Amino acid sequence: MNPSKFLVASLAFQTLIITSSSTKTGNSNLFREYIGAMFKNVRFTDVPINPDVDFHFILAFAIDYTTGSLPLPTNGAFNIFWDERNLSPSDVSLIRAKHPNVRVGLSIGGDSVKGLDANFTPSSVTSWVRNAVSSLTKIIKEYDLDGIDIDYEHFSTNDTKIFADCIGGLIKKLKGNGIIKFASIAPFDNDEVQRNYLALWRRYGHFIDYVNFQFYAYDKSTTVAQFLSCFDKQRRSYKGGKVLTSFNSDNSRGLIPENGFFKACSVLKSKGELHGIFVWCADDSKEAGFPYEKQSQELLTN
């Protein structure tokens, strides 16, 4: 065989092997859980942590609104709206010391602030990014956090480029400054939400580590087959991204554990597509004793 042709064939074969291997090993032991938004006195130490998973707590939420009785938007100047009394900087330090596999991040945005929609309301891209980088850096350093999650669900502008450049600019700057180790986004299947997050993904997806897709936003009648179809749709929409499966621990919406959530996850795992599981939220899980957190982590590690 001609040496150059042999080299090309050899490289092609190696590429095929690597591609096949990466497809089969796409599973992850990542488990993530939002905590602190509901003010139900849940603590990090309440949640069962399997030592064999990569465990992320996500504090919910930091919001760029004032903290008074009538919250007003602050153009990227973030304040803490999670249960600080039970989830303090010292609590972060203690849970990390006890469990070396734990990382802690914060989520920005959220659905509401004191009963009002938590709108994404930038005055300009430049000023919003400047304020957000400054205020979030302060919070992240105070709590010694590892990353951020983006969970805006309401938007005051129809210009998706503004959202993309604000959020993308924020993540890029925080990573470039060495402030965060990971970033995730938390979209769901709503036209306005998807327009904004897909615009962000197209421009800045290479800075985003995980897609916490809110599959629990689908109807409670969702079947295993429908869940898998929805997962495939979102995997293709966020092409190249690590799309995590999810459930709501109050069993109000989506494919709940009793109706086959873990069966769907097992199917994805058999295909090498289970990039992790996340739960909304520890606050609601506490009363029942976190049975599905335990089951999720067992599935990820077995």
C-alpha positions in Angstrom: 0.0 0.0 0.0 1.2 3.6 -0.7 2.5 4.9 2.6 0.5 8.1 2.4 -2.7 6.1 1.8 -1.8 3.8 4.7 -1.4 6.8 7.0 -4.8 8.2 5.9 -6.5 4.8 6.4 -4.8 4.3 9.8 -5.9 7.8 11.0 -9.4 7.2 9.8 -9.6 3.9 11.6 -8.3 5.5 14.8 -10.8 8.2 14.5 -13.6 5.6 14.1 -12.4 3.8 17.2 -12.2 7.0 19.3 -15.7 8.2 18.0 -17.2 4.8 18.8 -15.6 4.7 22.2 -16.7 8.2 23.2 -20.2 7.4 22.1 -20.3 4.3 24.3 -18.8 6.1 27.3 -21.0 9.2 27.2 -22.5 8.4 30.5 -21.6 10.4 33.6 -21.9 10.0 37.3 -23.0 13.7 37.7 -25.8 14.4 40.2 -27.0 17.9 40.8 -29.6 19.4 43.1 -31.1 22.8 43.6 -31.4 23.9 47.2 -32.6 26.9 49.3 -35.2 28.5 47.2 -38.3 27.4 49.2 -37.0 28.3 52.7 -37.9 25.0 54.2 -34.9 24.8 56.5 -33.1 22.3 54.4 -29.3 22.0 54.9 -26.6 20.5 52.8 -26.1 17.8 55.5 -29.7 16.7 55.1 -29.1 15.5 51.6 -27.7 11.9 51.1 -24.4 12.1 49.2 -23.0 9.0 47.5 -19.2 9.1 47.5 -19.0 7.7 44.0 -20.9 10.5 42.2 -19.8 13.9 41.1 -22.2 15.9 43.3 -23.2 19.5 42.7 -25.4 21.6 45.0 -26.9 24.6 43.2 -28.0 27.5 45.5 -31.2 29.0 44.3 -31.2 31.9 43.6 -29.1 35.0 43.2 -31.3 37.6 41.4 -30.5 41.1 40.0 -33.4 42.7 42.0 -33.5 44.8 45.1 -34.3 42.9 48.3 -37.2 45.2 49.6 -40.9 44.4 49.8 -41.4 45.6 46.2 -38.4 44.2 44.3 -37.0 46.3 41.4 -34.5 45.2 38.7 -30.9 46.3 39.3 -29.3 45.8 35.9 -27.0 42.9 36.8 -26.3 43.9 40.5 -27.1 40.5 42.1 -28.4 39.9 45.6 -28.8 36.6 47.5 -32.4 35.2 47.6 -31.7 31.7 49.0 -32.0 30.6 52.6 -28.8 32.1 53.9 -29.5 31.2 57.5 -29.2 27.4 56.7 -26.9 27.7 53.7 -24.1 30.0 54.7 -20.4 30.3 53.6 -19.4 28.2 56.6 -22.0 25.5 55.6 -20.4 25.4 52.1 -17.0 24.9 53.6 -18.2 22.2 56.0 -20.0 20.1 53.4 -16.9 20.2 51.1 -14.7 19.2 53.9 -16.9 16.2 54.8 -17.5 15.2 51.1 -14.6 15.8 48.7 -16.8 14.9 45.8 -19.1 17.9 46.4 -19.0 21.1 44.4 -21.3 24.1 45.1 -22.6 26.6 42.6 -25.3 29.3 42.5 -28.2 29.8 40.0 -29.1 33.2 38.7 -32.6 34.4 37.7 -35.3 31.9 38.6 -39.0 32.1 37.9 -40.0 34.8 40.5 -38.9 37.2 43.1 -41.3 37.7 46.0 -44.3 36.7 43.9 -43.3 38.8 40.8 -41.8 37.5 37.6 -38.0 37.7 37.8 -37.5 39.4 34.4 -34.2 39.6 32.6 -34.0 43.5 32.4 -30.6 44.8 31.2 -30.1 48.5 30.5 -27.3 47.6 28.1 -25.1 44.6 27.4 -21.9 46.5 28.6 -23.4 47.8 31.9 -25.2 44.5 32.7 -22.1 42.4 32.2 -20.0 44.8 34.2 -22.4 44.8 37.1 -23.0 41.1 37.0 -19.3 40.2 36.9 -18.6 42.5 39.9 -21.6 41.5 42.1 -21.4 37.7 41.3 -17.6 37.6 41.8 -18.1 39.1 45.3 -20.8 36.4 46.2 -18.8 33.6 44.6 -15.7 34.5 46.5 -17.5 35.0 49.8 -19.1 31.5 49.5 -16.1 29.9 47.8 -18.3 28.6 45.1 -17.4 26.5 42.0 -19.8 27.6 39.3 -23.0 29.2 38.1 -26.2 28.1 36.6 -28.4 30.3 34.4 -32.2 30.0 35.0 -33.8 33.2 33.6 -37.4 32.3 32.6 -38.9 35.8 31.8 -37.5 38.4 29.5 -38.2 42.1 29.1 -36.7 42.3 25.6 -37.5 40.3 22.4 -33.9 40.7 21.2 -32.3 37.3 21.8 -28.9 38.6 21.0 -29.0 40.9 24.0 -29.6 37.8 26.3 -26.9 35.8 24.5 -24.3 38.5 24.8 -25.1 39.4 28.4 -25.0 35.8 29.6 -22.3 34.7 27.3 -20.2 37.7 28.2 -20.7 37.0 31.9 -19.7 33.3 31.7 -16.8 34.1 29.5 -15.5 36.7 31.8 -16.0 34.7 35.0 -14.2 31.7 33.5 -11.4 33.9 32.0 -10.9 35.5 35.5 -10.7 32.0 37.1 -13.7 32.7 39.2 -15.8 29.7 38.2 -14.9 26.1 37.1 -18.3 25.3 35.5 -21.3 26.9 34.0 -24.7 25.5 33.1 -28.0 26.7 31.7 -31.5 25.6 32.7 -33.9 26.1 29.7 -37.3 24.4 29.2 -39.7 23.8 26.3 -41.3 27.2 26.0 -41.0 29.2 22.8 -39.6 32.4 24.3 -37.3 30.6 26.6 -35.9 28.4 23.9 -35.4 31.3 21.5 -33.2 33.0 24.1 -31.3 30.0 25.3 -30.7 28.6 21.8 -29.3 32.0 20.7 -27.0 31.8 23.7 -26.0 28.3 22.8 -25.2 29.1 19.2 -22.9 32.0 20.2 -21.4 30.8 23.5 -22.1 27.1 23.8 -18.4 26.3 24.0 -18.3 28.1 27.4 -21.2 26.1 28.8 -20.5 22.7 30.5 -24.0 21.4 31.2 -27.6 21.8 30.0 -30.0 21.4 33.0 -33.0 20.9 30.8 -36.2 21.2 32.8 -37.9 18.0 31.6 -40.3 18.3 34.6 -41.9 21.3 32.9 -43.7 18.8 30.6 -47.1 17.6 31.6 -47.4 15.0 34.3 -49.0 12.6 31.9 -45.6 12.3 30.1 -44.8 8.6 29.3 -41.4 7.0 29.1 -41.5 7.0 25.3 -42.5 10.6 25.2 -39.7 11.5 27.7 -37.1 9.8 25.5 -38.5 11.5 22.4 -38.3 14.9 24.2 -34.7 14.1 25.4 -33.6 13.3 21.8 -35.2 16.5 20.6 -33.3 18.6 23.1 -30.1 16.7 22.6 -30.2 17.6 19.0 -31.2 21.3 19.8 -28.2 21.7 22.1 -25.9 19.7 19.8 -22.7 18.7 21.5 -23.9 19.7 24.9 -24.2 17.5 28.0 -28.0 17.5 28.4 -29.0 16.2 31.9 -32.3 14.4 32.7 -34.4 15.8 35.5 -37.4 15.4 37.8 -39.4 17.6 40.2 -39.4 16.1 43.7 -42.9 17.4 44.5 -44.2 15.1 41.7 -46.3 17.9 40.2 -45.2 17.7 36.6 -43.1 15.8 34.1 -42.2 12.1 34.1 -42.2 11.4 37.8 -40.2 8.5 39.4 -43.3 6.4 40.0 -44.3 6.6 36.4 -41.0 5.5 34.9 -38.3 8.3 35.2 -35.6 5.8 36.2 -36.7 3.4 33.5 -36.1 6.2 31.0 -32.7 7.0 32.5 -31.7 3.3 32.3 -32.6 3.3 28.6 -30.4 6.4 28.1 -27.6 4.8 30.1 -27.7 1.7 27.9 -27.2 4.0 24.9 -24.4 6.0 26.5 -26.5 9.2 26.7 -27.0 9.6 30.4 -24.9 12.7 31.1 -26.3 13.1 34.6 -29.4 13.7 36.6 -30.6 16.8 38.4 -33.4 17.4 40.8 -35.7 20.4 41.7 -35.4 20.6 44.6 -33.9 19.5 48.0 -36.4 21.8 49.8 -39.3 19.7 48.6 -37.5 16.4 49.0 -36.7 16.8 52.7 -40.0 15.8 54.1 -40.0 12.4 52.3 -36.4 11.7 53.2 -34.8 12.0 49.8 -35.6 8.5 48.4 -35.2 9.5 44.8 -32.0 11.3 45.4 -30.6 8.0 46.7 -32.1 6.1 43.8 -30.7 8.6 41.2 -27.2 8.3 42.6 -27.3 4.5 42.8 -28.4 4.4 39.1 -25.5 6.7 38.1 -22.9 4.7 39.9 -24.1 1.1 39.2 
